[in-house]
Amino acid sequence: MTGTSFFTHKDKQILYNDVSGIRNVEDALAIFDKTEKIAKMQPEKSIILLTNVINTHNNIEATSALKEFSTAVTPYIKASAVVGVSGIKRIIVQSLMKVSGRKIHLFDTLEHAKDWLVEQ
């Protein structure tokens, strides 16, 4: 299910930003916008964020918006993981880390990402 929601894994709350399978960039950006609004309502350095980008489409507009998103939410993030990063997406995530100054950990599966996040 795509969208933004909180869920609990091993007694820890994780903010899930799911844009998996979305081919329409505007739809994905709307989800990132919702995630940003939710993040800004939380205390600083309190969010454990999991983003799923498996089978998503990206373009220049989306990359620019993601840089803005990443910078905007960084003060609220305690730990961040992304699933589904390969190819050009890896370069985009590296640029997001440089712009935001935040380490974003990459994982191949949701389970590995969730397990790592709750240990942070």
C-alpha positions in Angstrom: 0.0 0.0 0.0 1.6 3.3 -1.1 1.4 6.4 1.0 2.6 7.6 4.4 1.9 6.0 7.7 3.3 5.0 11.0 3.7 1.4 12.0 5.3 -0.5 14.9 8.2 -2.9 14.5 9.7 -4.5 17.6 8.0 -1.9 19.9 9.5 1.0 17.9 7.4 3.4 15.8 8.6 3.8 12.2 7.4 6.4 9.7 6.8 4.6 6.4 7.1 6.6 3.2 6.0 4.1 0.5 6.2 5.2 -3.1 6.8 1.7 -4.4 5.5 1.0 -7.9 4.5 4.6 -8.6 5.2 5.5 -12.1 3.6 9.0 -12.0 6.1 11.4 -10.5 3.4 13.8 -9.2 1.8 11.0 -7.2 5.1 10.2 -5.6 5.9 13.8 -4.8 2.4 14.2 -3.1 3.4 11.3 -0.8 6.7 12.9 0.0 4.9 16.2 0.7 2.6 14.4 3.2 5.6 12.7 4.8 7.3 16.1 5.3 4.2 17.6 6.9 3.9 14.6 9.3 7.7 14.8 10.1 7.5 18.5 10.9 4.8 17.8 13.6 7.3 15.5 15.5 10.0 16.4 17.9 13.5 16.9 16.4 15.7 13.8 16.0 12.7 11.6 16.9 11.7 10.0 13.6 12.8 6.6 12.3 12.1 6.9 8.6 11.7 4.0 6.1 11.3 4.9 2.5 10.3 2.3 -0.1 11.3 3.3 -3.7 11.0 -0.2 -5.3 9.9 0.2 -9.0 9.4 3.9 -8.9 10.0 6.4 -11.7 12.2 9.4 -11.3 13.0 12.6 -13.3 14.8 15.9 -12.9 11.8 17.5 -11.2 11.5 14.7 -8.7 15.2 14.8 -7.9 15.0 18.5 -7.2 11.9 18.0 -5.0 13.6 15.1 -3.1 16.6 17.3 -2.3 14.2 19.9 -0.8 12.3 17.2 1.1 15.5 15.6 2.5 16.8 18.9 3.7 13.4 19.9 5.2 13.0 16.7 7.2 16.6 16.2 8.4 16.2 18.0 11.7 13.4 15.5 12.6 15.2 12.3 11.6 16.9 10.0 14.1 17.6 7.3 11.5 16.8 6.8 7.8 16.7 3.8 5.6 15.7 3.3 1.9 14.7 0.1 0.1 14.8 -0.3 -3.7 17.8 1.8 -4.6 19.8 0.7 -7.6 21.3 2.2 -10.7 20.7 6.0 -11.1 18.7 6.0 -7.8 21.9 5.2 -5.9 23.5 8.4 -7.3 20.4 10.4 -6.4 20.5 9.1 -2.8 24.2 10.0 -2.6 23.4 13.5 -3.6 20.5 13.7 -1.1 23.0 12.7 1.6 25.4 15.5 0.6 22.7 18.1 0.4 21.0 17.1 3.8 24.2 16.1 5.7 22.3 13.0 6.8 23.3 9.4 6.4 20.7 7.4 4.5 21.2 3.6 4.8 20.4 1.4 1.8 18.8 -2.0 2.1 17.7 -4.7 -0.3 14.7 -5.8 1.8 12.1 -4.1 4.0 12.7 -6.6 6.8 16.5 -5.8 6.9 15.7 -2.1 6.9 13.1 -2.4 9.7 15.4 -4.5 11.8 18.3 -2.1 11.4 16.1 1.0 12.1 14.8 -0.2 15.4 18.4 -0.8 16.6 19.2 2.9 16.1 
